[in-house]
Amino acid sequence: MNHRSLAFRLAVWYALLLSATFALVGAGMFYGLEQYLRSGLADSLRRRSTQIEQILSEAPVDASDSTIVDSIETRLAPEFNNRFVRLTRESSGLVYRSGVPADRSFDPAAIPPSPPPWPARGIARRVGGLMESTKAIDTPSGRYLIELGASLAPIEAVQAHLVRLLGMLLPVLVACAAGGGYLLVGWALRPVDRISQSAELMSLQDVDARLPVVPSGDALARLSISLNNMLGRLRESVQTSRRFLADASHELRTPLTVIKGELQEVVRTETMSRELHDRIGSVLEEVARLEHLVSGLLVLSRLDVGDAQREWVDVDLAELSAGTAEQMRLMAEDRGIRLETAALRPVVVHGDRARLKQVIVNLLDNAIRFTPRGGTVTLDTVVNDTYQALEIRDTGIGIPAAAVPRIFDRFYRVDEARSRADGGAGLGLSIVRSICGAHRAEIEVDSEVGRGSCFRLKFPLQA
């Protein structure tokens, strides 16, 4: 997982936001439940206080304390209901105090009396572990202080249970939020991945390709449309450049052929001086080099418009390489180079036979020209579980490591003077790369100065 990716960062922010939300909701639930339970308990105490007020108001003036006590125990049953009740007459002191509750949650004798002055309106307060309601009333038989209370232990038990429940649920909810957020962000960014994949597959061989437009009507859709409009403008520019290159290359071939023919006729003149003959010969060499350069440019322009994908057939690279090597064997022997093709095994690829042969010719030509006399050029085929390849190895002068990344650039030559002397224009390897690209093949180069080079053409396996 990429911790710096947009999806991960959005998922983290989403999880943090939800975590904060869950924490606030949990805190709200905790305090809301506390207030609700305390309010309910206070309301219950007020109702019980009202009952005692009724008992005192209805009692005769000469009613005994025992009568009042019997009425309170009959109507309220404080011990059974786990309530604390204490009734105090201002003139004579304590009238009644409830006993130990059934759940033994508090000791009535340990609860201190309410200090004077007695409140005329009921108030609720916390005394120890009790919620106590205190109210003073005036009756015909005297002034009384009514104290009622109930244990807060059940409320605190409910709160503790809620805290434990939230403590278990919040990490699970946060984890689910983080995982779900990551999945949701990944799903939301899936159109961006499709656009990126489509952009990766684009090349100059497919200038009509366009990015998929997400039918969402948002900024992503507008971005796709804008990029497609830009690609349309680039397509027009590329096609204009290609037409110019193709037209210029084609138009240059005719005058070069005419110039070459005229110069060859002049060279055949017997009355020409030796000096003039040498000069015309030098001009003929330059014309031949220009003709080779124009031919290369014309080939590249045709490859750019997909000329290599017109007539594809199944081609055995081993057979094609062996035949091409045999045709170039005389050139190799003239330079004292040995060609080896014994290790070739059948490798079938789907492509343009003429263009694939052009690749082999260009690579063999380079290998022969840059291998010293007595060297060896070897052709071999490789097949494994992931690809099938053609390798062309030589024991030549090698390529400097700094030059390897640039050898496929157009008009780039490692040894400018030597390449020019051999008639090279720096287009051979560019043509090789263009043909390989059209065939979905990769070309790799392993080279060491003074020990030789290996060009490896890796083709995808046939279905």
Buried (B, 14 or more C-beta within 10 A) or exposed (E): EEEEEEBBEBBBEBBBEBBEEBEEBBEEEBEEBBEEBBEEBBEBBBEBBEBBBEBBEEBEEEBEBEEBBEBBBEEBBBBEBBBBBBBBBEEEEEBBBBEBBEEEBBEBEEBEEBEEEBEEEBEBEEBEBBBBBBBBBEBEBBBBBBBBBBBBBBBEEEBEEBEEEBEEEBEEBBEEBBEBBBEBBBEEBEBBEBBEEBEEEBEBBEBEBBBEBBEEEEEBBEBBBEBBEEBEEEBEEBBEEBEEBBEBBEEBBEEBEEBBEEBEEBBEEEEBEEEEBEEBEEBBEEBEBBBBBBBBBBBBBBBBBEBBBEEBEEBBBBEBBBBBBEEBBEBBEEEEBBBEBEEBEEBBBBBBBEBBBBBBBBBBBBBBBBBEEEBBBBBBBBBEEEBBBBBBBBBBBBBEEEBBEEBBEBEBBBBEEEBEEBBBBBBBBBBBBBBBBBBEBBBEBBBEEEEBBBBBBBBBEEE
